Amino acid sequence: MNKRAIIKKITDKLVAELEVYFRAAEYARAEATHEQNKAEHKYDTRGLEASYLARGQSKQAAELEGAIAEFQKLGARKFSDGDGINVGALIELETSGETAFYFIGPKAGGTEVVHDRKEILVITPQSPLGEQLVGRKRGDQPVLKLGGEARTATILQVE
């Protein structure tokens, strides 16, 4: 698979999410400072709640900006058969007869993209699955803890 194209799709998806957060944060900021949201008594917290929401959305936007920057500087490294899984690896993993594709990213775990009609889930080395896969190689058959149960998996491909 073309990893450069996959990284671009991940970046594009993160940029689209960032635009949504910017719009939401701007709306919440406007809501927090709107004349109608001035506190009328000490228990009226509408404006305060809107400002908390705006702050949280701005923080999410900053995290997305960081993730975008990390993916933009991430090269499309080619992994050889003897190389251990690490950031930048595209993994094909078989578990219980089902095949899944994972991309080990520096950030933005949980992001999903479709490439060549295959769903690819971004995981980080710090995620539960990422921790179990980092350092493994193509052909390894680790017993992975997934959803509270142990399952034998086969690493079919590391690109």
Secondary structure by P-SEA (a helix, b strand, c coil): ccaaaaaaaaaaaaaaaaaaaaaaaaaaaaaaaccccccccccccaaaaaaaaaaaaaaaaaaaaaaaaaaaaccccccccccccccccccccccccbbbbbbbccccccbbbbcccbbbbbbccccaaaaaccccccccccccccccbbbbbbbcccc
